[in-house]
Amino acid sequence: MRIVFLLPMGIDRPSGRRYFNIARGLVRRGWHVRLLALHPDFATCHQRRFVADGVEVWYVGQMHARKTGNTTVRFSPLALLWVVIRSTLGLIWGVLCSPADYYHLGKPQPINGMAAIIAVCLLRRKSFFVDCDDDEVTANRVTAGWQRAMFAFWQWLLPRLAVGITVNTHYLAAQLGQPGKPCVIVPNGVAIAQFTVPPDSIRTALAHALGLDEGPVIAYVGTVALHNHPVDLLIAAFTQVVTQHPTARLLIIGGGEDLAAVQANVARQPWHDRVIFTGYVPHTTVRGLLALADLSVDPVYDDAVARARSPLKLIESLALGVPVITGDVGDRAEMLDFGAAGIVVRPGDAQALATAINELLADPVRRMAMASAAVAQARRYDWDRLAEQWIRVYHSHPTDRE
């Protein structure tokens, strides 16, 4: 069977890794998979067609914003219109070059949505599926009301045009599921065979290089963008943590458009030397850094952004045996096996985060038990297992071979 994904992002982005790993699972089951994707900096992308782990990747255009390392550059309205036109045409061309049994949109967004309607429905006369892994209206930082309305329109429209829907959370299933259409929940996962704890020699060298030789380490992994990743909650909690654990270190792994603002906030604190920022790092490096932590924190508010998300950072932390503390929002309690592999607290509450961090740091026996439970829980989210769930959405819709 042949399947083509239409992605409005690159495969190195968090959502892009979701589709690439699902694609790898499908390839291992004998499927032929091609990802038509938009690159975060298309002008500098010199390898636009390649095969990785049996998955064909075609970069056919620019994402709606240019992203390089810690920097996000947003286009002017006129430049954005030109990007939308060119990238839509790139995806249309990719579909016309890619006969398939199934077409699946990764995220219900304008560029891949328009390409699906024109190329898949009108030109190829085929149906398409759509995957939703975020609340696109609130998760994207938009600068104008018309942009928010556009994201809302496509998120409303595409699940209604699709013949089947995949989502990553129960919240999105309830919000976007359509009567009479299959809706399969496939959370985010981790490649268990690859995402393992590095050797002690590597961990020791990394800890020494970062100044983490002494004291407990609290980690945050992810984008530093405050509109949907409230790292400031963790900073506020750490103020209270250092009063009880003065040797504690906070390791913030990742970059983003608010990195400079968060660094400036930390620089004003008396404990600023206890916080280490790595900035943007390739995902292949995350494993070694996160494995240095005694626990990790996923700070969240109780909002649509958090309810809709199945955090990659959470599952990857579990796979390394690092317990997680997060807010009790969406599917997070289930992902932590209802307290066995981590702690959920009241969302949006820095005091509750600090209390949970202090309690877990002070109880190494409990922390070790959670670490063992975390590894066991992560196996339930192995990408190979999740690929089997994904395939179920296609079983409900027979297709005509081309």
LUMVEX-945271 format. One record per residue (C-alpha): x, y, z; residue in one letter. Coordinates in steps of 0.001 Angstrom, whole numbers, plus 524288, in hexadecimal, padded with zeros to 5 digits. Example, Ala and Ser with C-alpha at 12.3 -4.5 7.8 and 13.67 -1.06 7.14 Angstrom:
// residues 2
{lumlo {8300C 7EE6C 81E78} 'A'}
{lumlo {83566 7FBDC 81BE4} 'S'}
***
This chain:
// residues 402
{lumlo {80000 80000 80000} 'M'}
{lumlo {80473 80DBC 7FCF1} 'R'}
{lumlo {80226 8195F 805BB} 'I'}
{lumlo {805D0 827AB 80401} 'V'}
{lumlo {80627 8315A 80F4F} 'F'}
{lumlo {80462 83FEF 80CEB} 'L'}
{lumlo {80BD3 8470F 817AD} 'L'}
{lumlo {80C6A 855C7 81A4B} 'P'}
{lumlo {81949 8541E 821A0} 'M'}
{lumlo {82669 84D32 820DB} 'G'}
{lumlo {82918 83FE0 826A2} 'I'}
{lumlo {8323A 845A2 830EA} 'D'}
{lumlo {82736 84D75 8371F} 'R'}
{lumlo {81FEB 846D8 84278} 'P'}
{lumlo {813D9 8442C 83A24} 'S'}
{lumlo {81C73 84034 82ECB} 'G'}
{lumlo {822C9 835DF 83753} 'R'}
{lumlo {81535 83085 83A29} 'R'}
{lumlo {8128D 82E1E 82BBE} 'Y'}
{lumlo {82030 8294F 828A8} 'F'}
{lumlo {81F98 81F30 83385} 'N'}
{lumlo {811FF 81AB2 82F90} 'I'}
{lumlo {81724 819A7 821A4} 'A'}
{lumlo {8229F 8115B 82641} 'R'}
{lumlo {8190E 8082D 82CD9} 'G'}
{lumlo {81102 80714 8207B} 'L'}
{lumlo {81D20 8044B 81841} 'V'}
{lumlo {820D1 7F930 82161} 'R'}
{lumlo {8137D 7F362 81E72} 'R'}
{lumlo {815EC 7F391 80FD5} 'G'}
{lumlo {80F87 80092 80C67} 'W'}
{lumlo {81587 80A3F 802EE} 'H'}
{lumlo {81575 817A8 80969} 'V'}
{lumlo {818D8 8251C 80418} 'R'}
{lumlo {818CF 83192 80C36} 'L'}
{lumlo {81644 83E28 804B3} 'L'}
{lumlo {81B30 84852 80E4C} 'A'}
{lumlo {81DED 856DD 80FD7} 'L'}
{lumlo {82B71 85AAA 81480} 'H'}
{lumlo {82DF3 8648E 81F6D} 'P'}
{lumlo {83840 86B54 816F5} 'D'}
{lumlo {835C7 8669C 80928} 'F'}
{lumlo {83FA3 86FC3 802AF} 'A'}
{lumlo {84ADB 86913 809D2} 'T'}
{lumlo {84589 85B3D 8083B} 'C'}
{lumlo {84EEC 854BF 7FEC4} 'H'}
{lumlo {84A1F 846CE 80068} 'Q'}
{lumlo {83BE7 8479D 7FC8E} 'R'}
{lumlo {839AB 83943 7F971} 'R'}
{lumlo {83F2F 82E09 8015D} 'F'}
{lumlo {83BAF 82114 8079D} 'V'}
{lumlo {83CFE 81F2C 81656} 'A'}
{lumlo {83A28 811ED 81C87} 'D'}
{lumlo {8328B 80E1A 8105D} 'G'}
{lumlo {82A16 81A66 8109C} 'V'}
{lumlo {82A8A 82367 804C1} 'E'}
{lumlo {82B57 831BC 80896} 'V'}
{lumlo {828BC 83C7A 7FEA5} 'W'}
{lumlo {82A3B 84AA5 802CC} 'Y'}
{lumlo {821BD 8526D 7F983} 'V'}
{lumlo {820AC 85FFB 7FF93} 'G'}
{lumlo {82283 86976 80AD6} 'Q'}
{lumlo {81B45 868C3 817CD} 'M'}
{lumlo {81281 87437 81B8E} 'H'}
{lumlo {81DC1 879A5 823D8} 'A'}
{lumlo {82C75 878A8 8222D} 'R'}
{lumlo {832DB 8718D 82D89} 'K'}
{lumlo {8417A 86FED 82F73} 'T'}
{lumlo {846A2 86B7F 83C9E} 'G'}
{lumlo {84169 8749A 8472E} 'N'}
{lumlo {83C33 87E80 83D63} 'T'}
{lumlo {82EA6 87F62 8377A} 'T'}
{lumlo {82CAF 88955 82C9C} 'V'}
{lumlo {81EA6 88C8F 82931} 'R'}
{lumlo {81B9D 89122 81B79} 'F'}
{lumlo {814E3 89DD2 81814} 'S'}
{lumlo {806D8 89C28 8132E} 'P'}
{lumlo {80B01 89D4C 804EE} 'L'}
{lumlo {8169C 89435 80694} 'A'}
{lumlo {80E0C 88A88 80DFD} 'L'}
{lumlo {8042B 88A7B 802D9} 'L'}
{lumlo {80F26 8873D 7F955} 'W'}
{lumlo {813F5 87C4D 80244} 'V'}
{lumlo {80632 876B6 80353} 'V'}
{lumlo {8045A 876CB 7F48C} 'I'}
{lumlo {81186 870AD 7F17E} 'R'}
{lumlo {810C8 8666E 7FC2A} 'S'}
{lumlo {802D6 862B6 7F886} 'T'}
{lumlo {8072C 860F6 7EA75} 'L'}
{lumlo {812C0 858F8 7EF37} 'G'}
{lumlo {809CD 84FB3 7F6A1} 'L'}
{lumlo {80078 84EE0 7EAFF} 'I'}
{lumlo {80BE4 84B49 7E23A} 'W'}
{lumlo {81046 8413F 7EC3E} 'G'}
{lumlo {802D4 83AE8 7EC9A} 'V'}
{lumlo {80231 83A4B 7DDBE} 'L'}
{lumlo {80F6B 83371 7DDC8} 'C'}
{lumlo {80B12 82A0D 7E875} 'S'}
{lumlo {8001E 82082 7E545} 'P'}
{lumlo {7FBB1 81A18 7F1DF} 'A'}
{lumlo {7F12E 811DA 7F82A} 'D'}
{lumlo {7EFD1 81B6B 80369} 'Y'}
{lumlo {7F2CE 829CE 80568} 'Y'}
{lumlo {7F402 82EBC 81354} 'H'}
{lumlo {7F54A 83CE1 817A2} 'L'}
{lumlo {7FE2A 83F59 82334} 'G'}
{lumlo {7F744 84AA7 82A2F} 'K'}
{lumlo {7EB16 85187 824CF} 'P'}
{lumlo {7F1B2 85DE6 81FEB} 'Q'}
{lumlo {7EF49 866D5 81435} 'P'}
{lumlo {7FAB6 8631D 80B61} 'I'}
{lumlo {7F962 85455 80BBF} 'N'}
{lumlo {7EA8F 855C2 80C87} 'G'}
{lumlo {7E9BE 85D58 7FFD0} 'M'}
{lumlo {7F340 853EA 7F95C} 'A'}
{lumlo {7EAF6 84843 7FDA5} 'A'}
{lumlo {7DE50 84E06 7F875} 'I'}
{lumlo {7E44B 851CA 7EB58} 'I'}
{lumlo {7EDB6 84699 7E8D2} 'A'}
{lumlo {7E801 83B15 7F04B} 'V'}
{lumlo {7D966 83D97 7EEFC} 'C'}
{lumlo {7D807 84500 7E220} 'L'}
{lumlo {7E385 84047 7D9FC} 'L'}
{lumlo {7E5BE 8327D 7DF04} 'R'}
{lumlo {7D77C 8308D 7E307} 'R'}
{lumlo {7DB82 829E2 7EF8D} 'K'}
{lumlo {7D7CB 82B9D 7FDC9} 'S'}
{lumlo {7E0E1 82FDC 808AD} 'F'}
{lumlo {7E2BC 82DDD 81749} 'F'}
{lumlo {7E6F3 8384D 820F3} 'V'}
{lumlo {7EEDF 837B6 82D79} 'D'}
{lumlo {7ED49 841C3 83859} 'C'}
{lumlo {7F7FC 84277 842B6} 'D'}
{lumlo {7F58B 85051 847C4} 'D'}
{lumlo {7EB26 85A94 8493A} 'D'}
{lumlo {7F029 8622B 83D81} 'E'}
{lumlo {7E8D0 86E94 84142} 'V'}
{lumlo {7EF51 8704F 84E88} 'T'}
{lumlo {7FC1C 868F1 84C84} 'A'}
{lumlo {8010B 871B3 8418A} 'N'}
{lumlo {805CF 87F4C 844E7} 'R'}
{lumlo {7FE78 887E0 83B52} 'V'}
{lumlo {7FF1C 896A1 83A92} 'T'}
{lumlo {7F1C2 899F3 83521} 'A'}
{lumlo {7E39C 8960B 83712} 'G'}
{lumlo {7E217 8922D 828D2} 'W'}
{lumlo {7ED2F 88845 82A51} 'Q'}
{lumlo {7E6A0 88245 83622} 'R'}
{lumlo {7D9D2 881A1 82EA9} 'A'}
{lumlo {7E0AE 87ADD 8234F} 'M'}
{lumlo {7E68E 87069 82BFB} 'F'}
{lumlo {7D94A 86E84 83283} 'A'}
{lumlo {7D286 86D17 82551} 'F'}
{lumlo {7DBB2 8629B 82042} 'W'}
{lumlo {7DB76 85B47 82D29} 'Q'}
{lumlo {7CC99 85B49 82C34} 'W'}
{lumlo {7CBEF 857FA 81DA9} 'L'}
{lumlo {7D5F1 84D5E 81B40} 'L'}
{lumlo {7D0ED 8433D 82514} 'P'}
{lumlo {7C398 844C8 81EA6} 'R'}
{lumlo {7C926 84269 8110A} 'L'}
{lumlo {7D1D5 8371A 8153E} 'A'}
{lumlo {7CD22 8290C 814CB} 'V'}
{lumlo {7D419 825FA 82187} 'G'}
{lumlo {7DB1E 82CFB 82C84} 'I'}
{lumlo {7E6A3 829EB 83536} 'T'}
{lumlo {7E955 831D7 8417F} 'V'}
{lumlo {7F303 83107 84CB0} 'N'}
{lumlo {7EA0F 833C2 8585A} 'T'}
{lumlo {7DC70 830F1 85D5C} 'H'}
{lumlo {7D9FC 83FA4 85D9E} 'Y'}
{lumlo {7DC23 840FB 84EF4} 'L'}
{lumlo {7D416 834CB 84C5E} 'A'}
{lumlo {7C8AC 83B4C 85355} 'A'}
{lumlo {7CAE8 8486C 84CAC} 'Q'}
{lumlo {7CD6B 84406 83EAC} 'L'}
{lumlo {7C76C 83685 83D3D} 'G'}
{lumlo {7BC6E 8360B 83353} 'Q'}
{lumlo {7B01F 82DAA 833D0} 'P'}
{lumlo {7B132 82193 82B59} 'G'}
{lumlo {7BFCE 82331 828E2} 'K'}
{lumlo {7CAAA 81B3C 82F29} 'P'}
{lumlo {7D2B7 822AF 83919} 'C'}
{lumlo {7DEAC 81B98 83E51} 'V'}
{lumlo {7E67A 820A4 849F5} 'I'}
{lumlo {7F51D 81F00 847E8} 'V'}
{lumlo {7FD13 825FC 85266} 'P'}
{lumlo {80B01 82A3E 85060} 'N'}
{lumlo {81572 8205A 85369} 'G'}
{lumlo {823BB 81CE4 853BE} 'V'}
{lumlo {82CB4 8139F 84C67} 'A'}
{lumlo {82FE9 80B01 85800} 'I'}
{lumlo {83B17 803EA 8512B} 'A'}
{lumlo {84201 810C7 84E37} 'Q'}
{lumlo {83E58 819A6 85994} 'F'}
{lumlo {84636 81311 86447} 'T'}
{lumlo {84F10 81817 86F18} 'V'}
{lumlo {85CC4 81B18 869CE} 'P'}
{lumlo {868B5 81463 86FB7} 'P'}
{lumlo {86D9D 81989 87CCF} 'D'}
{lumlo {879E2 81F1C 8767B} 'S'}
{lumlo {871DA 827E6 86D92} 'I'}
{lumlo {868CF 82C35 87877} 'R'}
{lumlo {87467 82F54 8814D} 'T'}
{lumlo {87B0E 83752 876B0} 'A'}
{lumlo {86E96 83EDC 873B0} 'L'}
{lumlo {86BF5 8418B 88214} 'A'}
{lumlo {879C4 8469C 883F7} 'H'}
{lumlo {87912 84F30 877DA} 'A'}
{lumlo {86C5C 85558 87C6C} 'L'}
{lumlo {87050 856BD 88AAC} 'G'}
{lumlo {86687 84CA1 88F67} 'L'}
{lumlo {87003 84446 89733} 'D'}
{lumlo {869A1 84731 8A44B} 'E'}
{lumlo {85BA2 848A1 8A8DF} 'G'}
{lumlo {84EA6 84400 8A352} 'P'}
{lumlo {84B13 847D7 89565} 'V'}
{lumlo {83D79 84C3F 8913A} 'I'}
{lumlo {83B6B 84C6F 8828D} 'A'}
{lumlo {83239 8530B 87912} 'Y'}
{lumlo {83268 84E99 86AEC} 'V'}
{lumlo {82B70 855B9 86014} 'G'}
{lumlo {8291C 8626F 8591D} 'T'}
{lumlo {82B39 86EDE 860E2} 'V'}
{lumlo {81F22 87602 85BFD} 'A'}
{lumlo {816DE 87B2F 86719} 'L'}
{lumlo {809ED 87C0C 85FD0} 'H'}
{lumlo {80896 86D3F 86019} 'N'}
{lumlo {81413 86855 86854} 'H'}
{lumlo {8134D 86FB3 8755A} 'P'}
{lumlo {82169 86DF2 8799E} 'V'}
{lumlo {81F68 879E0 88254} 'D'}
{lumlo {8174A 87133 88B69} 'L'}
{lumlo {82317 86869 88D46} 'L'}
{lumlo {82BF4 87427 88FA1} 'I'}
{lumlo {82298 878DC 89A3A} 'A'}
{lumlo {82241 86B49 8A043} 'A'}
{lumlo {83116 86A49 8A030} 'F'}
{lumlo {831B5 8767D 8A8A6} 'T'}
{lumlo {82B4C 86E72 8B35A} 'Q'}
{lumlo {832DA 861EF 8B064} 'V'}
{lumlo {84049 867F9 8B2D2} 'V'}
{lumlo {83C4B 86BE2 8C09A} 'T'}
{lumlo {83B2B 85D6F 8C444} 'Q'}
{lumlo {84514 857F1 8BA9D} 'H'}
{lumlo {84FA0 8624F 8B916} 'P'}
{lumlo {8584C 8596C 8B0CD} 'T'}
{lumlo {84D75 8569E 8A6DE} 'A'}
{lumlo {84FBE 85A0B 898A5} 'R'}
{lumlo {8458E 85D41 88E52} 'L'}
{lumlo {84902 85886 880A0} 'L'}
{lumlo {840E6 85EC5 875CF} 'I'}
{lumlo {842CA 8570A 86945} 'I'}
{lumlo {83E23 85DD1 85CE7} 'G'}
{lumlo {83CE8 86AE0 85654} 'G'}
{lumlo {83207 87365 85157} 'G'}
{lumlo {82D70 88118 84ED4} 'E'}
{lumlo {82C50 88470 85D62} 'D'}
{lumlo {83982 87ED2 86161} 'L'}
{lumlo {83FA8 88C43 86313} 'A'}
{lumlo {83442 89109 86B76} 'A'}
{lumlo {834FB 8851A 87462} 'V'}
{lumlo {843C6 88671 8757A} 'Q'}
{lumlo {84222 894C3 87944} 'A'}
{lumlo {8383C 890EE 883B8} 'N'}
{lumlo {8417E 886CC 88958} 'V'}
{lumlo {84CF8 89053 88906} 'A'}
{lumlo {845A5 89908 892A9} 'R'}
{lumlo {84461 88E08 89CAB} 'Q'}
{lumlo {84E3D 88BE2 8A7A5} 'P'}
{lumlo {84F56 87D91 8A3A2} 'W'}
{lumlo {851B1 8805F 8952B} 'H'}
{lumlo {85E51 8787F 89529} 'D'}
{lumlo {85688 86C2F 89842} 'R'}
{lumlo {84F5A 86C70 88B22} 'V'}
{lumlo {8558F 866F2 87EC8} 'I'}
{lumlo {84FEC 86A2F 87166} 'F'}
{lumlo {85441 86188 86629} 'T'}
{lumlo {84D3C 8692B 85B92} 'G'}
{lumlo {848C5 861C7 84FA1} 'Y'}
{lumlo {84E9B 8542A 84EA9} 'V'}
{lumlo {84BF7 8498B 8447B} 'P'}
{lumlo {84251 83F62 8491D} 'H'}
{lumlo {84D0D 83516 848AE} 'T'}
{lumlo {853D1 83C89 853B6} 'T'}
{lumlo {847D4 83D6E 85C79} 'V'}
{lumlo {84929 82F77 86151} 'R'}
{lumlo {85690 831BA 86751} 'G'}
{lumlo {8529D 83E7B 86DC5} 'L'}
{lumlo {8459C 839DF 87329} 'L'}
{lumlo {84BFB 82DA3 878CB} 'A'}
{lumlo {8539D 83685 88219} 'L'}
{lumlo {84728 83A65 88936} 'A'}
{lumlo {84199 8350C 895D7} 'D'}
{lumlo {8342F 8397D 89160} 'L'}
{lumlo {82E27 8418D 8867E} 'S'}
{lumlo {8234F 84BA2 886C2} 'V'}
{lumlo {818C7 84E9C 87CA5} 'D'}
{lumlo {8128F 85B6C 88163} 'P'}
{lumlo {804E1 85DE6 87C05} 'V'}
{lumlo {7F8A1 865EC 87DB6} 'Y'}
{lumlo {7EB1B 85FFA 87CAB} 'D'}
{lumlo {7E85C 864F2 86EFF} 'D'}
{lumlo {7E550 85FB4 8617A} 'A'}
{lumlo {7F3CC 85F0E 85E07} 'V'}
{lumlo {7F6D0 855D5 86953} 'A'}
{lumlo {7EA5B 84DC7 86824} 'R'}
{lumlo {7ED1D 84B13 859D2} 'A'}
{lumlo {7FB39 846E5 85B76} 'R'}
{lumlo {80186 839A8 85D41} 'S'}
{lumlo {80F07 83EA1 8611E} 'P'}
{lumlo {81AA5 83810 85ABE} 'L'}
{lumlo {82328 83D3A 865CD} 'K'}
{lumlo {81B3B 835A1 86FAF} 'L'}
{lumlo {81C30 8285C 868F9} 'I'}
{lumlo {82A99 82A30 865B6} 'E'}
{lumlo {82D5B 82D62 873F1} 'S'}
{lumlo {8265F 820F4 8783A} 'L'}
{lumlo {82E30 818DD 86E87} 'A'}
{lumlo {83AC1 81D59 8752E} 'L'}
{lumlo {83584 81A28 882B0} 'G'}
{lumlo {8340E 82877 88670} 'V'}
{lumlo {82766 82ADF 88E21} 'P'}
{lumlo {81EF9 83649 889A2} 'V'}
{lumlo {817AB 840E0 89106} 'I'}
{lumlo {80D0C 847C0 8894E} 'T'}
{lumlo {7FF82 84DBC 88A38} 'G'}
{lumlo {7F35C 84535 88ADC} 'D'}
{lumlo {7EE54 8491D 87D66} 'V'}
{lumlo {7E9A1 840EC 871FB} 'G'}
{lumlo {7EF83 83349 87129} 'D'}
{lumlo {7FB7A 83607 8799A} 'R'}
{lumlo {7F6FD 82E37 88584} 'A'}
{lumlo {7F498 8225D 87CCB} 'E'}
{lumlo {801E3 82412 87659} 'M'}
{lumlo {80847 823B2 883D5} 'L'}
{lumlo {800A2 8175C 88758} 'D'}
{lumlo {7F88A 81F1A 89115} 'F'}
{lumlo {803BF 82251 89A37} 'G'}
{lumlo {80C77 81676 898A1} 'A'}
{lumlo {8162E 81CF6 88F53} 'A'}
{lumlo {81505 82B0A 893B2} 'G'}
{lumlo {80CCA 8352F 89A95} 'I'}
{lumlo {801B2 83DA1 89597} 'V'}
{lumlo {7FE8C 84A23 89CC4} 'V'}
{lumlo {7F4EF 8553E 89B86} 'R'}
{lumlo {7F7F1 85BCB 88E5E} 'P'}
{lumlo {7FCDA 869B0 88DE1} 'G'}
{lumlo {80157 8692A 89C10} 'D'}
{lumlo {80FD0 86BD3 89E52} 'A'}
{lumlo {80E6D 868BF 8ACDC} 'Q'}
{lumlo {808B5 85B4D 8A9C7} 'A'}
{lumlo {813E2 8589E 8A049} 'L'}
{lumlo {81DF2 85CAA 8AA7B} 'A'}
{lumlo {817BC 85427 8B4FB} 'T'}
{lumlo {817CA 84824 8AC1C} 'A'}
{lumlo {825E3 84A9B 8A7F4} 'I'}
{lumlo {82A63 84C3B 8B605} 'N'}
{lumlo {8233D 84000 8BA75} 'E'}
{lumlo {828E0 83795 8AFA4} 'L'}
{lumlo {836C0 83CB2 8B15F} 'L'}
{lumlo {835D7 839C0 8BFEB} 'A'}
{lumlo {83149 82BB3 8BDC6} 'D'}
{lumlo {83B48 82400 8B5B8} 'P'}
{lumlo {8346C 81706 8B850} 'V'}
{lumlo {827BD 81C0D 8B284} 'R'}
{lumlo {82F44 82230 8A748} 'R'}
{lumlo {835ED 81545 8A40C} 'M'}
{lumlo {828E1 80E1A 8A440} 'A'}
{lumlo {82332 8183B 89B05} 'M'}
{lumlo {82F05 816F3 89213} 'A'}
{lumlo {82C96 80844 8908C} 'S'}
{lumlo {81E11 80A8F 88E43} 'A'}
{lumlo {8214E 81529 8844F} 'A'}
{lumlo {82925 80BE5 87BC3} 'V'}
{lumlo {81E41 801C3 87C28} 'A'}
{lumlo {813FE 80C0D 878F8} 'Q'}
{lumlo {81BD0 81135 86D6C} 'A'}
{lumlo {81B3A 803D9 866D4} 'R'}
{lumlo {80C9A 805D0 8651E} 'R'}
{lumlo {80FDB 81192 85C9F} 'Y'}
{lumlo {819C3 80B4A 853A4} 'D'}
{lumlo {81818 810AA 845DA} 'W'}
{lumlo {8176B 802E4 8402E} 'D'}
{lumlo {80BBC 7FFED 848C3} 'R'}
{lumlo {8056B 80CEF 84575} 'L'}
{lumlo {806DF 80A60 836DA} 'A'}
{lumlo {7FDCE 7FEBD 83892} 'E'}
{lumlo {7F398 807C7 83E88} 'Q'}
{lumlo {7F567 8117B 8335D} 'W'}
{lumlo {7F2B2 80749 828F3} 'I'}
{lumlo {7E526 804E5 82EA2} 'R'}
{lumlo {7E00E 81180 828BD} 'V'}
{lumlo {7E2C0 80C5A 81AFE} 'Y'}
{lumlo {7DBCD 7FF64 81D49} 'H'}
{lumlo {7CEDE 80689 81DED} 'S'}
{lumlo {7D058 80C52 81043} 'H'}
{lumlo {7D2D0 80352 804A0} 'P'}
{lumlo {7DAA5 80953 7F9A9} 'T'}
{lumlo {7DBA7 80775 7EB0A} 'D'}
{lumlo {7E976 80438 7E6E0} 'R'}
{lumlo {7EEED 80D2E 7DC49} 'E'}
***
